């Protein structure tokens, strides 16, 4: 899932448990480091841009969670004023390739 960088994921995890009816056995947040741009600020220091999103990898205890996403076509979730994009963990799955618009660009 791609979620805003500073968003607390605990509410999102609770929501996923409620929606899927499966328990989460493992989750991991992946935050990319700030990106350095070639310009410098007025003091001559490098400028770093924080990423807008972090990734959350969630593993469920039941196959029914996967089935829920597939049957309901549940690939995004609106929370507050942003949308969380949901992708399958297996990048070789044909459904992953359909849901990730950057997949084809990154593979060319």
C-alpha positions in Angstrom: 0.0 0.0 0.0 1.1 3.5 -0.7 0.1 5.8 2.2 1.1 9.4 3.1 4.5 9.5 4.8 3.5 10.8 8.2 0.2 8.9 8.5 -0.2 6.6 11.5 -1.0 3.2 10.1 -2.7 1.7 13.2 -6.2 2.8 12.1 -5.6 1.5 8.6 -4.6 -1.9 9.9 -7.7 -2.0 12.1 -9.9 -1.1 9.1 -8.3 -3.9 6.9 -8.9 -6.5 9.7 -12.6 -5.4 9.8 -13.1 -5.4 6.1 -11.4 -8.7 5.3 -12.4 -10.7 8.4 -8.8 -11.9 8.6 -6.1 -11.2 11.2 -2.9 -9.5 10.3 0.1 -11.7 11.2 2.8 -9.3 10.0 3.1 -5.8 8.7 6.1 -3.7 7.8 6.4 0.0 7.0 9.0 1.0 4.3 10.1 4.6 4.3 12.4 5.8 1.6 15.1 8.2 2.5 14.8 11.8 1.5 15.9 12.5 -2.1 18.8 15.0 -2.6 18.3 17.5 -5.4 21.2 19.2 -7.2 20.4 22.7 -6.0 21.6 24.4 -2.8 19.8 26.6 -0.4 20.9 30.1 0.5 23.3 28.9 3.2 25.0 26.6 0.6 23.6 23.4 2.1 22.1 20.6 -0.1 18.3 20.5 -0.4 16.5 17.2 0.5 13.0 16.4 -0.5 11.0 14.1 1.8 9.0 11.4 0.0 5.3 12.0 0.0 4.4 8.3 0.5 5.6 5.3 2.4 4.8 1.7 1.7 3.0 -0.7 4.1 3.3 -4.4 3.5 0.6 -6.4 5.2 0.4 -10.2 5.6 -2.9 -11.8 6.5 -3.5 -15.2 8.2 -6.3 -16.3 5.8 -6.7 -16.7 2.1 -10.1 -15.0 2.5 -8.4 -11.6 2.7 -6.9 -12.1 -0.7 -10.3 -13.3 -2.0 -11.9 -10.2 -0.6 -9.7 -7.9 -2.6 -10.1 -9.9 -5.8 -13.9 -10.4 -5.6 -14.7 -6.8 -4.5 -12.2 -5.2 -6.8 -10.9 -3.4 -3.7 -7.8 -1.6 -4.9 -8.0 1.8 -3.2 -9.2 3.1 0.1 -10.2 6.7 0.8 -9.1 7.9 4.2 -9.6 11.5 5.4 -8.3 13.6 2.4 -6.2 11.0 0.6 -6.5 7.7 -1.2 -4.5 4.6 -0.3 -3.5 2.5 -3.3 -3.6 -1.3 -2.6 -1.5 -3.7 -4.6 -0.8 -7.4 -4.4 2.5 -8.4 -2.8 3.3 -10.8 -5.6 4.6 -8.6 -8.5 4.4 -11.6 -10.9 0.7 -11.9 -10.4 -1.2 -10.7 -13.6 -3.6 -8.8 -11.3 -0.7 -6.8 -9.9 0.3 -5.7 -13.3 -3.2 -4.5 -14.1 -3.4 -2.5 -10.8 0.0 -0.8 -10.8 0.1 1.9 -13.5 3.9 2.3 -13.1 4.6 -1.4 -13.6 4.9 -1.3 -17.3 7.0 1.9 -17.3 9.4 0.4 -14.7 9.8 -2.8 -16.7 10.6 -1.3 -20.1 
